[in-house]
Amino acid sequence: MRTPATPSLSFVPSPGDKSWGPEWVPLDAFREPTVVEELTQSAFIWDNFKVDVSLRIGNGDFSDAATSVCVLDFVLMLHGVRVTLREDRLAVFELSDRLTRAR
């Protein structure tokens, strides 16, 4: 009997995303430089801190579907899946323009 692979999850900053480095200059909705405190919630979540995610569960490798993902959106989605799976056997959550399914 084969032992199932241990699930693995890791994040790596997406290439070209300057929000991870010291040269980052936040941009507002009009793509004009601003300070972090002036960013809207949506601009902060969707336009900054993108990661490439390596996610493997059993024989499933979801890494190709999780490139240039907004890290906060991804973490909130995982939390939602976790909470839902406590009560249900199936959780379907959308991550920006992608669909993630857990059983």
Buried (B, 14 or more C-beta within 10 A) or exposed (E): EEEEEEEEEEBEBBEEBEBBEEEEEBBBEEEEEBEEEEBEEEBBBBBBBBBBBBBBBEEEBBBEEBBEBBBBBBEBBBEBBEEBEEEEEEBEBEBEEBEBEBE
